[in-house]
Amino acid sequence: MARTPTAAQVLGHVVLVTGKEEFLSERTVVSVREAVRRHDPEAELAESPAIDLTLATLGEMSAPSLFTATRCVVVRRLEDLPDESMAGLLDYCAAPVEDVALVLVHSGGQRGSGLLTKLRKLSAVTEVKSEEVKPSALPQFVVSEVASHGATIAPEAATFLVQAVGHDLRSLAAAAHQLTSDFPGEQLAVETVQRYFGGRAEAKSFSVADAAFAGKRATALEELRWAMDTGTPAVLVTSAMAGSARSLARYLGAGRGMREADLARELGVPPWKVRAVRDQSRSWSPDSIAAALQAVAVADADIKGRAHDASYTLERLVLTVAALRESR
């Protein structure tokens, strides 16, 4: 089903929403309600937890009123539906009322799986899955959000936004909406996103790496602790540290006479990052960068299974990298 469904897609049909991601589930519910209200501004809205649903209450919610025949009925926590109500609900879903949009919301998990199997076999039922978004897929979520508002965003800018705002889908969607409202139809670059959300990103993984490779031990440790306290995954920190080391290595090998735009492409970083890499490179040699990469590899392996305390592992990495920079 489209993110913005039409009345024809939902009236006389059943929308089955399944999955643990509450934000996406609620977005589907809202989209159905809006479709019904666009079709009939006077349409009535009704809602019930599944545990209270009986054939009688479903009939009451879907029956036309004196003012309008159009209704949108939402039944939440479908996994709690009483066994004695299952047959009645299935009968209704096999032949839905023409002017009623019924939304069934299942919160995920195994409870009620038998009912879901039967519902999926009915031609009038359309399933919309609200699966949890993996951290690695969050930048693509941002890209899709921005696209839904008629704009585009550079991949590195989407990654920056995730690092700045965090993993909460509602917050990411709100950030995408804010940016596209202020820059309608534009390509959103890192500089734009940084101007809006850079302050929120200072304690995130890339700031930890920047401080460590600049030799600012106290700052790097402070930002690391802040990042860990706010839920930044440890693997993002080691990833950022590895990225900084690789950028420095490429810069030293690429030649200092290249134009900034060409150098950005060579390093695989946005143009604004080239200046930071150039400044850091003055205090690094190929040997010290190689040692830093080795330290990052060890720390990354530790936090992925060998170490019991990720915070200690990352603190040790920050101190090691800062010391390598200072020792030159």
Secondary structure, DSSP 8 states (H G I E B T S, - for coil): --SS--HHHHTTEEEEEESS-HHHHHHHHHHHHHHHHHH-TT-EEEEEEGGG--HHHHHHHHS--SS-S-EEEEEE-GGG--HHHHHHHHHHHHS--TTEEEEEEE-SSSTTHHHHHHHHTSTTEEEEE-----GGGHHHHHHHHHHHTT-EE-HHHHHHHHHHH-S-HHHHHHHHHHHHHHSTT-EE-HHHHHHHHHHHHTTSHHHHHHHHHTT-HHHHHHHHHHHHHTT--HHHHHHHHHHHHHHHHHHHHH-TTS-HHHHHHHHTS-HHHHHHHHHHHTT--HHHHHHHHHHHHHHHHIIIII-S-HHHHHHHHHHHHHHHHHT-
